[in-house]
């Protein structure tokens, strides 16, 4: 008997998806949200939905199992790529491998750069990001509320990378101030990351 799950569907996100998905976010995402923002997971997911230029929901049997999008930043050609998911999302690894590169291209539309932060201990997410073509730019040591390390990562449209090369060493103490869909560093690896550290921890993104 074929027990493979029915394919998940990607649909435009609506506000109701936030309330349905937030209580079921996987543990890794909850830990990362707590370390980066010190705020409830639902508030950060809602911020991602509200602040994104474009946002989608992954549905399995009509139930949200993930939400993702690209958030606004001060530089119009730089976007914040984000994804938050439930444990059920892992059942669709094969589909993710097939469709992931397509969705990176969709997120990249209108941008030169997609960037964000990932907790250094989240090795599964880091492997997935690098497989999709994202680069690990700067390791921000002790940046989390509990002293967690965060990697700043980015993907570049061909021919644009030189405009956004990091200006800080490979290790930094700057905080991950980019909530899903919210403004954060002005450009990957820039000094603005350090300058916005305190602001990023206090700012209301919802």
FENQUI-V265493 format. One record per residue. RES is the residue in one small letter. PHI is phi in radians with two decimals (none if undefined). D_LAST is the distance of its C-alpha to the last C-alpha in Angstrom with 2 decimals. Layout:
res=RES phi=PHI d_last=D_LAST
res=RES phi=PHI d_last=D_LAST
This chain:
res=x phi=none d_last=45.78
res=x phi=-1.42 d_last=42.80
res=x phi=-1.82 d_last=39.80
res=x phi=-1.10 d_last=37.35
res=x phi=-1.17 d_last=34.09
res=x phi=-1.05 d_last=33.66
res=x phi=-1.01 d_last=31.64
res=x phi=-1.29 d_last=27.90
res=x phi=-2.01 d_last=26.56
res=x phi=-1.85 d_last=23.72
res=x phi=-2.29 d_last=22.20
res=x phi=-1.03 d_last=19.46
res=x phi=-1.28 d_last=16.23
res=x phi=-2.25 d_last=15.29
res=x phi=-1.02 d_last=12.60
res=x phi=-1.08 d_last=15.28
res=x phi=-1.12 d_last=15.51
res=x phi=-1.06 d_last=12.24
res=x phi=-1.12 d_last=13.81
res=x phi=-1.30 d_last=17.12
res=x phi=-1.50 d_last=16.38
res=x phi=-0.90 d_last=14.04
res=x phi=-1.18 d_last=16.99
res=x phi=-1.92 d_last=19.30
res=x phi=-1.04 d_last=17.70
res=x phi=-1.14 d_last=20.63
res=x phi=-1.02 d_last=21.41
res=x phi=-1.08 d_last=21.24
res=x phi=-1.21 d_last=17.61
res=x phi=-1.12 d_last=16.75
res=x phi=-1.11 d_last=18.90
res=x phi=-1.15 d_last=17.40
res=x phi=-1.09 d_last=13.78
res=x phi=-1.08 d_last=15.37
res=x phi=-1.20 d_last=17.44
res=x phi=-1.42 d_last=14.99
res=x phi=-2.18 d_last=12.04
res=x phi=1.10 d_last=13.52
res=x phi=-2.23 d_last=10.58
res=x phi=-1.04 d_last=10.93
res=x phi=-1.02 d_last=11.26
res=x phi=-1.09 d_last=9.70
res=x phi=-1.12 d_last=6.20
res=x phi=-1.27 d_last=6.96
res=x phi=-1.11 d_last=8.70
res=x phi=-1.12 d_last=6.31
res=x phi=-1.09 d_last=4.37
res=x phi=-1.07 d_last=8.11
res=x phi=-1.10 d_last=9.12
res=x phi=-1.24 d_last=7.29
res=x phi=-1.66 d_last=8.12
res=x phi=-1.46 d_last=11.48
res=x phi=-1.15 d_last=14.74
res=x phi=-2.47 d_last=16.17
res=x phi=-2.57 d_last=15.19
res=x phi=-2.27 d_last=17.71
res=x phi=-2.13 d_last=18.43
res=x phi=-1.66 d_last=21.58
res=x phi=-1.88 d_last=23.50
res=x phi=-2.22 d_last=26.47
res=x phi=0.92 d_last=28.56
res=x phi=1.19 d_last=25.83
res=x phi=-1.98 d_last=23.41
res=x phi=-1.12 d_last=20.28
res=x phi=-2.05 d_last=21.15
res=x phi=-2.90 d_last=18.70
res=x phi=-2.32 d_last=15.96
res=x phi=-2.63 d_last=16.03
res=x phi=-3.08 d_last=15.41
res=x phi=-2.29 d_last=15.56
res=x phi=-1.64 d_last=12.78
res=x phi=-1.36 d_last=13.48
res=x phi=-2.35 d_last=15.15
res=x phi=-0.99 d_last=17.23
res=x phi=-1.46 d_last=20.28
res=x phi=-1.12 d_last=20.41
res=x phi=-1.61 d_last=22.67
res=x phi=-2.03 d_last=20.46
res=x phi=-2.11 d_last=17.75
res=x phi=-1.68 d_last=15.54
res=x phi=-1.47 d_last=17.06
res=x phi=-2.57 d_last=15.37
res=x phi=-2.68 d_last=16.46
res=x phi=-2.26 d_last=15.71
res=x phi=-2.54 d_last=18.58
res=x phi=-1.63 d_last=20.68
res=x phi=-1.08 d_last=24.18
res=x phi=-1.10 d_last=25.70
res=x phi=-1.02 d_last=24.53
res=x phi=-1.14 d_last=27.34
res=x phi=-1.22 d_last=29.95
res=x phi=-1.95 d_last=29.48
res=x phi=-1.00 d_last=30.41
res=x phi=-1.07 d_last=33.24
res=x phi=-1.11 d_last=31.24
res=x phi=-1.10 d_last=28.60
res=x phi=-1.10 d_last=31.45
res=x phi=-1.27 d_last=32.82
res=x phi=-1.77 d_last=29.71
res=x phi=-0.95 d_last=27.48
res=x phi=-1.02 d_last=29.14
res=x phi=-1.07 d_last=28.80
res=x phi=-1.25 d_last=25.03
res=x phi=-1.09 d_last=24.83
res=x phi=-1.13 d_last=26.85
res=x phi=-1.10 d_last=24.59
res=x phi=-1.14 d_last=21.53
res=x phi=-1.27 d_last=23.81
res=x phi=-0.95 d_last=24.81
res=x phi=1.47 d_last=24.26
res=x phi=-2.18 d_last=23.55
res=x phi=-1.69 d_last=25.91
res=x phi=-2.41 d_last=23.73
res=x phi=-2.04 d_last=21.15
res=x phi=-2.59 d_last=19.88
res=x phi=-3.09 d_last=17.67
res=x phi=-2.16 d_last=18.54
res=x phi=-2.40 d_last=20.16
res=x phi=-1.13 d_last=21.46
res=x phi=-1.06 d_last=25.18
res=x phi=-1.38 d_last=26.31
res=x phi=-1.47 d_last=24.71
res=x phi=-1.21 d_last=27.93
res=x phi=-1.11 d_last=27.50
res=x phi=-1.12 d_last=24.40
res=x phi=-1.14 d_last=26.27
res=x phi=-1.07 d_last=29.34
res=x phi=-1.14 d_last=27.46
res=x phi=-1.09 d_last=25.75
res=x phi=-1.18 d_last=29.11
res=x phi=-1.10 d_last=30.86
res=x phi=-1.35 d_last=28.57
res=x phi=1.83 d_last=29.59
res=x phi=-1.39 d_last=26.83
res=x phi=-1.84 d_last=28.22
res=x phi=-1.51 d_last=27.41
res=x phi=-1.69 d_last=27.41
res=x phi=-2.42 d_last=26.78
res=x phi=-1.62 d_last=26.71
res=x phi=-1.66 d_last=24.51
res=x phi=-1.35 d_last=26.38
res=x phi=1.14 d_last=24.93
res=x phi=-1.40 d_last=21.45
res=x phi=-1.33 d_last=19.61
res=x phi=-1.07 d_last=19.06
res=x phi=-1.82 d_last=22.26
res=x phi=1.47 d_last=24.07
res=x phi=-1.22 d_last=23.34
res=x phi=-1.55 d_last=24.32
res=x phi=-2.28 d_last=22.18
res=x phi=-1.61 d_last=23.62
res=x phi=-1.59 d_last=22.25
res=x phi=-2.23 d_last=23.29
res=x phi=-2.78 d_last=23.84
res=x phi=-2.16 d_last=25.87
res=x phi=-2.08 d_last=27.76
res=x phi=-1.17 d_last=29.33
res=x phi=-0.87 d_last=33.11
res=x phi=1.54 d_last=34.56
res=x phi=-1.98 d_last=31.41
res=x phi=-1.01 d_last=31.11
res=x phi=-1.06 d_last=33.26
res=x phi=-1.29 d_last=30.82
res=x phi=-2.16 d_last=28.12
res=x phi=-1.05 d_last=30.29
res=x phi=-1.08 d_last=28.90
res=x phi=-1.88 d_last=30.09
res=x phi=-2.11 d_last=29.65
res=x phi=-1.08 d_last=31.78
res=x phi=-1.10 d_last=31.02
res=x phi=-2.20 d_last=29.73
res=x phi=-2.62 d_last=27.29
res=x phi=-1.83 d_last=25.47
res=x phi=-1.23 d_last=22.31
res=x phi=-1.59 d_last=18.99
res=x phi=-1.32 d_last=16.75
res=x phi=-1.67 d_last=13.95
res=x phi=-1.72 d_last=12.67
res=x phi=-1.21 d_last=9.77
res=x phi=-0.95 d_last=10.33
res=x phi=1.46 d_last=10.02
res=x phi=-1.70 d_last=9.03
res=x phi=-1.19 d_last=12.00
res=x phi=-2.55 d_last=14.22
res=x phi=-1.09 d_last=17.98
res=x phi=-1.24 d_last=19.59
res=x phi=-2.61 d_last=22.10
res=x phi=-0.96 d_last=23.11
res=x phi=1.33 d_last=25.09
res=x phi=-1.44 d_last=24.91
res=x phi=-1.12 d_last=25.22
res=x phi=-1.03 d_last=21.81
res=x phi=-1.05 d_last=20.45
res=x phi=-1.18 d_last=22.31
res=x phi=-1.17 d_last=21.62
res=x phi=-1.72 d_last=17.81
res=x phi=-1.01 d_last=18.08
res=x phi=-1.13 d_last=17.35
res=x phi=-1.06 d_last=14.64
res=x phi=-1.11 d_last=12.81
res=x phi=-1.39 d_last=13.10
res=x phi=-1.69 d_last=11.94
res=x phi=-1.07 d_last=9.20
res=x phi=-1.49 d_last=5.77
res=x phi=-1.85 d_last=3.78
res=x phi=-1.51 d_last=0.00
